[in-house]
Amino acid sequence: MENKDIKEFHELDRLKKIKKSSKYKYIEGKQLTDAESGNRIYDILGSRLPSVTTILGRTKNQQFIKNWKAKVGEAEAERIKNLSSKRGTAMHKFIESHIEGVGYDDLTGLGQEAKAMAQKIIDVGLTPVEEVYGSEIMLHYPGLYAGSTDLVCMHNGLETIVDFKQSNRPKKEEWVQDYYLQIAAYAMAHDYYYKSNIRQGVIMMCTPDLYYQEFKIADSALREWKHKFLKRLDEYNEMMNGEKLKDFDVEGFKAQFEKKKDGNKDH
C-alpha cells in the first residue's frame, strides 16, 4: 500500500485535528503485580502504591459476581470475562490511536468488532472534547494510591477525566457506581499532584451492538464520590494493614473541596 493510500485509509489528516495541550507535564511510572497478593500496584517516583481498581475490588460486595458465576458456570464466566477484556483492550487501542493521530488497525474478527465500538465512542462521545491534555495517563495520590485514566481533557468547557468502557449489554446507573469511584479517585489525584481543578468525570460506554451510553458526574456530585472513595480507601487500609488513614487529613480535604465548591458557584 502506498503512503497516500495508508494516509487515506487511516484518515490521518482528520485525526491530527484534535487539539493537544501540554498544560500538564505528566510523569510516568510502572504498573506491576505484587508477587505475594497478586494485586496490581504502581511504582511511581520510588513509591509502590495500590491501584484504584485493586482498592475497589478488595472492598466490593462480591455477592452479585458469585451469583452470576453460579448461574452461568465457572468456565463460561471465565470465557465471557476474557472475551470482554480482550475486546475492551482492542477498543481502547483504537480510541488511543485516534486521539494520538496515528494509524492503527486490527483485522481480526474481535478487532473489527472493537473498531466499530471505538468509532461510536469517537463519533458521539469525543465530539464535545475541545482540548486534550493527556491520553492513557498514570496518576497517583502520593502515599495513598495510583491508577491509569484514559483521557484528561477539556469537555464542554470543563476540565474532565474520561474513562472508556465496553459492556456486553446496556447498564443502569446504579450498576456503574464503581466507575464513578474510579473517576473520583483519578480526579482527586490529578488535582492534588498537578494543582488542577477537575470539575467533571465522564464514562463513555459502548456495547458490541453499538449502543452508546454516557454517565457524568460534575462539581458537587464529583465531590460526593471523592468522599465515598476515601471511605473505601479506609476500608482497604484497615483490611490490609489494620489501620485507617492516619496520615491523611480528611478534614483538610473536605475544607479544600468546600472552598472549590464556593469558587464554582457562578459556573
Phi, psi and omega per residue, in radians:
M1 nan 2.269 -3.126
E2 -1.286 2.812 -3.101
N3 -0.986 -0.683 -3.141
K4 -1.095 -0.733 -3.135
D5 -1.170 -0.713 3.104
I6 -1.063 -0.742 -3.131
K7 -1.077 -0.783 -3.134
E8 -1.205 -0.698 -3.107
F9 -1.038 -0.756 -3.106
H10 -1.647 0.006 3.120
E11 0.927 0.812 -3.024
L12 -1.110 -0.580 3.120
D13 -1.069 -0.738 -3.131
R14 -1.203 -0.698 -3.094
L15 -1.091 -0.613 -3.072
K16 -1.294 -0.064 -3.131
K17 -1.400 -0.168 3.098
I18 -1.194 2.155 -3.069
K19 -1.283 2.244 3.126
K20 -1.909 2.610 3.106
S21 -2.345 2.493 3.075
S22 -1.821 0.552 -3.112
K23 -0.971 -0.690 -3.135
Y24 -1.973 2.279 3.136
K25 -1.646 1.635 -3.020
Y26 -1.321 2.423 3.068
I27 -1.635 2.825 -3.130
E28 -2.013 2.761 3.072
G29 -2.536 -2.943 3.130
K30 -2.122 2.424 3.045
Q31 -1.655 2.207 -3.069
L32 -2.255 2.914 3.015
T33 -2.013 2.157 -3.129
D34 -1.161 2.212 -3.056
A35 -1.114 -0.615 -3.096
E36 -1.336 -0.924 -3.027
S37 -1.607 -0.393 -3.047
G38 1.400 0.064 -3.125
N39 -1.372 2.671 3.063
R40 -1.368 2.304 3.078
I41 -2.319 2.879 3.113
Y42 -2.142 2.403 3.031
D43 -1.835 1.865 -3.097
I44 -2.270 2.150 3.135
L45 0.912 0.646 3.081
G46 1.479 -0.039 3.109
S47 -1.866 2.433 3.079
R48 -1.780 2.083 -3.013
L49 -2.151 2.521 3.094
P50 -1.197 2.579 3.125
S51 -1.371 2.717 3.090
V52 -1.043 -0.743 -3.120
T53 -1.152 -0.612 3.080
T54 -1.147 -0.785 3.128
I55 -1.028 -0.812 -3.112
L56 -1.232 -0.657 3.138
G57 -1.141 -0.701 -3.106
R58 -1.295 -0.384 -3.085
T59 -1.880 0.155 -3.094
K60 -1.572 2.542 3.015
N61 -1.234 2.004 -3.033
Q62 -1.578 0.116 -3.036
Q63 -1.103 -0.680 3.137
F64 -1.075 -0.762 3.130
I65 -1.110 -0.735 3.134
K66 -1.091 -0.746 3.132
N67 -1.110 -0.723 3.138
W68 -1.127 -0.762 3.119
K69 -1.112 -0.660 3.116
A70 -1.155 -0.571 -3.112
K71 -1.296 -0.823 -3.048
V72 -1.649 -0.303 -3.101
G73 1.688 2.581 -3.081
E74 -1.036 -0.774 -3.079
A75 -1.126 -0.777 -3.135
E76 -1.190 -0.673 3.107
A77 -1.069 -0.723 3.135
E78 -1.171 -0.696 3.128
R79 -1.092 -0.800 -3.137
I80 -1.119 -0.736 3.136
K81 -1.065 -0.817 -3.121
N82 -1.157 -0.723 3.125
L83 -1.095 -0.785 -3.141
S84 -1.093 -0.712 -3.139
S85 -1.113 -0.798 -3.140
K86 -1.137 -0.736 3.141
R87 -1.148 -0.707 3.119
G88 -1.128 -0.715 3.107
T89 -1.083 -0.763 3.129
A90 -1.131 -0.727 3.129
M91 -1.077 -0.762 3.116
H92 -1.070 -0.675 -3.122
K93 -1.113 -0.723 3.098
F94 -1.104 -0.777 -3.114
I95 -1.170 -0.762 3.127
E96 -1.054 -0.730 3.133
S97 -1.119 -0.668 3.095
H98 -1.093 -0.838 -3.112
I99 -1.102 -0.694 -3.123
E100 -1.359 -0.208 3.100
G101 1.309 0.608 3.113
V102 -2.131 2.687 3.140
G103 -1.370 2.485 3.101
Y104 -2.752 2.486 3.034
D105 -2.631 2.734 3.106
D106 -2.444 1.894 -2.997
L107 -1.524 0.047 3.066
T108 -1.233 2.851 3.115
G109 -1.025 -0.787 3.122
L110 -1.127 -0.700 3.140
G111 -1.096 -0.719 -3.139
Q112 -1.223 -0.590 3.054
E113 -1.130 -0.778 3.123
A114 -1.147 -0.605 -3.138
K115 -1.099 -0.754 3.132
A116 -1.132 -0.680 3.103
M117 -1.139 -0.760 3.115
A118 -1.075 -0.727 -3.117
Q119 -1.116 -0.611 3.100
K120 -1.111 -0.771 3.112
I121 -1.134 -0.702 3.123
I122 -1.104 -0.817 -3.068
D123 -1.200 -0.643 -3.067
V124 -1.781 -0.939 -3.013
G125 -1.240 -0.674 -3.055
L126 -1.511 -0.108 -3.129
T127 -0.984 -0.707 -3.134
P128 -1.377 -0.019 -3.103
V129 -1.350 2.064 -3.075
E130 -1.646 -0.472 -3.065
E131 -2.760 2.435 3.137
V132 -1.886 2.233 3.091
Y133 -1.656 -0.559 3.137
G134 -3.036 2.586 3.128
S135 -2.141 2.389 -3.090
E136 0.950 1.086 -3.039
I137 -1.723 2.321 3.042
M138 -1.542 2.199 -3.103
L139 -2.149 2.665 3.070
H140 -2.624 2.602 2.974
Y141 -1.847 1.902 -3.013
P142 -0.839 2.221 3.092
G143 1.446 -0.134 -3.040
L144 -2.059 -1.011 -3.035
Y145 -2.875 3.005 3.109
A146 -2.625 2.965 3.119
G147 -3.136 3.117 -3.141
S148 -2.168 2.267 3.081
T149 -1.954 2.701 -3.011
D150 -1.343 -0.619 -3.042
L151 -2.754 2.382 2.954
V152 -2.076 2.211 -2.980
C153 -2.748 3.066 2.950
M154 -1.729 2.051 -3.040
H155 -2.188 1.975 -3.093
N156 0.890 0.747 3.057
G157 1.446 0.043 -3.128
L158 -2.106 2.378 3.022
E159 -1.170 2.248 -2.866
T160 -2.418 2.498 2.941
I161 -1.723 2.273 -3.130
V162 -2.121 2.381 2.997
D163 -2.148 2.350 3.107
F164 -1.703 2.313 -3.123
K165 -2.293 2.501 2.950
Q166 -1.806 2.598 3.114
S167 -2.475 2.489 3.134
N168 -1.252 -0.381 3.098
R169 -2.687 2.820 3.133
P170 -0.997 2.609 -3.101
K171 -2.041 2.590 2.966
K172 -1.458 2.732 -3.073
E173 -1.058 -0.606 -3.119
E174 -1.189 -0.212 3.119
W175 -1.541 -0.135 -3.050
V176 -1.956 0.363 -3.066
Q177 -1.120 -0.594 3.080
D178 -1.170 -0.495 3.057
Y179 -1.175 -0.680 3.057
Y180 -1.068 -0.736 3.135
L181 -1.112 -0.687 3.072
Q182 -1.033 -0.899 -3.137
I183 -0.981 -0.794 -3.104
A184 -1.093 -0.732 3.129
A185 -1.107 -0.749 3.141
Y186 -1.156 -0.717 3.139
A187 -1.110 -0.742 -3.139
M188 -1.111 -0.748 3.124
A189 -1.140 -0.753 -3.132
H190 -1.091 -0.794 -3.136
D191 -1.099 -0.732 -3.090
Y192 -1.179 -0.846 -3.008
Y193 -1.406 -0.644 -3.054
Y194 -1.841 0.124 3.101
K195 0.947 0.729 -3.116
S196 -1.686 -3.061 3.076
N197 -2.405 1.252 3.099
I198 -1.209 2.087 -3.061
R199 -1.893 -0.104 -3.049
Q200 -2.594 2.588 2.985
G201 -2.188 2.398 -3.136
V202 -2.284 2.237 3.031
I203 -1.816 2.087 3.126
M204 -1.882 2.059 -2.973
M205 -2.226 2.493 3.109
C206 -2.462 2.511 3.087
T207 -1.714 2.877 3.112
P208 -1.035 -0.456 3.073
D209 -1.588 0.323 2.981
L210 1.168 0.620 3.003
Y211 -1.571 2.051 -3.066
Y212 -1.708 2.361 3.043
Q213 -2.285 2.645 3.118
E214 -2.390 2.319 3.114
F215 -2.160 2.269 -3.074
K216 -2.197 2.536 2.928
I217 -2.359 2.403 -3.098
A218 -2.514 2.655 3.024
D219 0.841 -1.973 -3.033
S220 -1.076 -0.664 3.123
A221 -1.151 -0.688 3.104
L222 -1.109 -0.714 3.115
R223 -1.085 -0.702 3.128
E224 -1.070 -0.712 -3.135
W225 -1.252 -0.472 3.039
K226 -1.128 -0.763 3.113
H227 -1.101 -0.703 3.127
K228 -1.130 -0.657 3.107
F229 -1.147 -0.706 3.135
L230 -1.057 -0.596 3.080
K231 -1.138 -0.721 3.115
R232 -1.174 -0.618 3.092
L233 -1.133 -0.697 3.052
D234 -1.032 -0.805 3.140
E235 -1.051 -0.748 -3.130
Y236 -1.090 -0.807 -3.128
N237 -1.135 -0.659 3.066
E238 -1.119 -0.725 -3.133
M239 -1.126 -0.747 -3.050
M240 -1.505 -0.625 -3.002
N241 -2.140 -0.126 -3.107
G242 1.235 0.423 3.136
E243 -2.591 2.711 3.093
K244 -1.495 -3.042 -3.093
L245 -1.386 1.366 -3.041
K246 -1.046 -0.661 -3.025
D247 -1.627 0.070 -3.115
F248 -1.750 2.185 -3.108
D249 -1.469 1.541 -3.086
V250 -1.114 -0.763 -3.120
E251 -1.135 -0.667 3.083
G252 -1.125 -0.663 3.092
F253 -1.076 -0.826 -3.128
K254 -1.064 -0.748 -3.140
A255 -1.106 -0.687 3.137
Q256 -1.039 -0.773 -3.075
F257 -1.453 -0.385 2.988
E258 -1.183 -0.624 3.096
K259 -1.123 -0.741 3.099
K260 -1.118 -0.659 3.123
K261 -1.021 -0.794 3.129
D262 -1.113 -0.649 -3.125
G263 -1.229 -0.338 -3.093
N264 -1.770 0.120 -3.064
K265 -1.075 -0.519 -3.081
D266 -1.481 -0.069 -3.076
H267 -1.433 nan nan
